[in-house]
Amino acid sequence: MTKSILATLLASLVFTSTVTAKEISSKLVETEIEKEHIGIQLSFGGVDTKLKGYHGKGSIFSARFALQPLIERYNWPVNVYGKISHQISKEENKTADSFYDETELVFGFKYDLLDKKSNIFAELGDIKQNFKQGNVMEWQDYGSVYRLGFNSSNGHINFKVALEHRGGYESATGYSYAFTTLDDLFSLSYKNIGDYKSIALNINSKF
């Protein structure tokens, strides 16, 4: 009788351990899948900006978030992401220093081409610009931004070019391009949209 009870308990322990191990394994797999779906890229660097006679130097920061889980149920053949960026620069003057800052929030859609080394993308969102002379706010502008571009890799470097339109108090259309190392660690970008011109060098990190 005692042996029968011990055998039953032992079988129950083995079964419970097996089920628990399967549950843990399943949770780990789910966690790995979630990690694949959540991609964050942070970028930080320096920027040189020209705008309406202003020429300042400063810093730029951006964060890009993968939003793929939001559209998985629809089986769309595109990658969806969100991006926020902020830059601030300063020009030293004899009377009063000038400051320019810009904040941009966009949603993007990327479609991979057949070779998987190239893609086309579209971005749309909002942009806010501020310009101060000393402590005085000279002007502010709040508008929309649209981009349509192409990204490709030649095996040595990534290259991205885009047509960009900014709508606001003064609307303008121009272009931008960027070079990025294959490991995405460094990037060099240039923009030319109306009176606005900038060049930025960034260090990037993915999570």
HUZI-V634067 format. One record per residue. RES is the residue in three letters. SS is DSSP state (H for helix, E for strand, L for the rest). PHI is phi in whole degrees, -180 to 180 (NA if undefined). BURIAL is 1 if it has 9 or more other ideal C-beta (glycine too) atoms within 8 Angstrom, else 0. Layout:
# HUZI-V634067
RES;SS;PHI;BURIAL, RES;SS;PHI;BURIAL
This chain:
# HUZI-V634067
MET;L;NA;0, THR;H;-62;0, LYS;H;-64;0, SER;H;-66;0, ILE;H;-65;0, LEU;H;-62;0, ALA;H;-65;0, THR;H;-65;0, LEU;H;-63;0, LEU;H;-63;0, ALA;H;-64;0, SER;H;-65;0, LEU;H;-64;0, VAL;H;-64;0, PHE;H;-63;0, THR;H;-63;0, SER;H;-63;0, THR;H;-65;0, VAL;H;-64;0, THR;H;-62;0, ALA;H;-63;0, LYS;H;-66;0, GLU;H;-64;0, ILE;H;-62;0, SER;H;-61;0, SER;H;-63;0, LYS;H;-64;0, LEU;H;-64;0, VAL;H;-63;0, GLU;H;-62;0, THR;H;-65;0, GLU;H;-64;0, ILE;H;-64;0, GLU;H;-64;0, LYS;H;-63;0, GLU;H;-66;0, HIS;H;-82;1, ILE;L;-104;0, GLY;L;-118;1, ILE;E;-125;1, GLN;E;-125;1, LEU;E;-109;1, SER;E;-134;1, PHE;E;-145;0, GLY;E;-171;1, GLY;E;-108;1, VAL;E;-138;1, ASP;E;-118;1, THR;E;-123;1, LYS;E;-124;0, LEU;E;-161;1, LYS;L;50;0, GLY;L;87;0, TYR;E;-88;1, HIS;E;-141;0, GLY;E;-123;1, LYS;E;-126;1, GLY;E;-168;1, SER;E;-129;1, ILE;E;-141;1, PHE;E;-135;1, SER;E;-146;1, ALA;E;-137;1, ARG;E;-120;1, PHE;E;-123;1, ALA;E;-74;1, LEU;L;-116;1, GLN;H;-59;1, PRO;H;-59;0, LEU;H;-72;0, ILE;L;-120;1, GLU;H;-58;0, ARG;H;-65;0, TYR;H;-93;0, ASN;L;56;0, TRP;L;-75;0, PRO;L;-84;0, VAL;L;-134;0, ASN;E;-99;1, VAL;E;-117;1, TYR;E;-149;1, GLY;E;-122;1, LYS;E;-145;1, ILE;E;-126;1, SER;E;-140;1, HIS;E;-144;1, GLN;E;-132;1, ILE;E;-142;1, SER;E;-140;1, LYS;E;-141;1, GLU;E;-120;1, GLU;L;-83;0, ASN;L;-128;0, LYS;L;-68;0, THR;L;-85;0, ALA;L;-149;0, ASP;L;-69;0, SER;E;-107;1, PHE;E;-132;1, TYR;E;-130;1, ASP;E;-135;1, GLU;E;-144;1, THR;E;-125;1, GLU;E;-135;1, LEU;E;-130;1, VAL;E;-135;1, PHE;E;-113;1, GLY;E;-127;1, PHE;E;-130;1, LYS;E;-123;1, TYR;E;-121;1, ASP;E;-76;0, LEU;L;-84;1, LEU;L;-60;0, ASP;L;-79;0, LYS;L;65;0, LYS;L;-99;0, SER;E;-134;1, ASN;E;-154;1, ILE;E;-111;1, PHE;E;-145;1, ALA;E;-136;1, GLU;E;-132;1, LEU;E;-147;1, GLY;E;179;1, ASP;E;-121;1, ILE;E;-140;1, LYS;E;-127;1, GLN;E;-126;1, ASN;E;-131;1, PHE;E;-133;1, LYS;E;-121;1, GLN;E;-115;0, GLY;L;67;0, ASN;L;-101;0, VAL;E;-99;0, MET;E;-78;0, GLU;E;-76;0, TRP;E;-162;0, GLN;E;-136;0, ASP;E;-142;1, TYR;E;-134;0, GLY;E;-155;1, SER;E;-111;1, VAL;E;-139;1, TYR;E;-132;1, ARG;E;-136;1, LEU;E;-136;0, GLY;E;-148;1, PHE;E;-136;1, ASN;E;-126;1, SER;E;-148;1, SER;E;-127;1, ASN;L;-105;0, GLY;L;94;0, HIS;L;-120;0, ILE;E;-156;1, ASN;E;-95;1, PHE;E;-129;1, LYS;E;-132;1, VAL;E;-134;0, ALA;E;-148;1, LEU;E;-95;1, GLU;E;-129;1, HIS;E;-125;1, ARG;E;-117;1, GLY;E;-111;0, GLY;L;-176;1, TYR;L;-60;0, GLU;L;-125;0, SER;L;-80;0, ALA;E;-155;1, THR;E;-125;1, GLY;E;-158;1, TYR;E;-144;1, SER;E;-147;1, TYR;E;-148;1, ALA;E;-149;1, PHE;E;-117;1, THR;E;-133;1, THR;E;-66;1, LEU;L;-60;1, ASP;L;-86;0, ASP;L;64;1, LEU;L;-76;0, PHE;E;-123;1, SER;E;-144;1, LEU;E;-125;1, SER;E;-131;1, TYR;E;-140;1, LYS;E;-130;1, ASN;E;-143;0, ILE;E;-129;1, GLY;L;62;0, ASP;L;-80;0, TYR;E;-93;1, LYS;E;-140;1, SER;E;-152;1, ILE;E;-135;1, ALA;E;-136;1, LEU;E;-122;0, ASN;E;-121;1, ILE;E;-109;0, ASN;E;-117;1, SER;E;-143;0, LYS;E;-107;0, PHE;L;-130;0
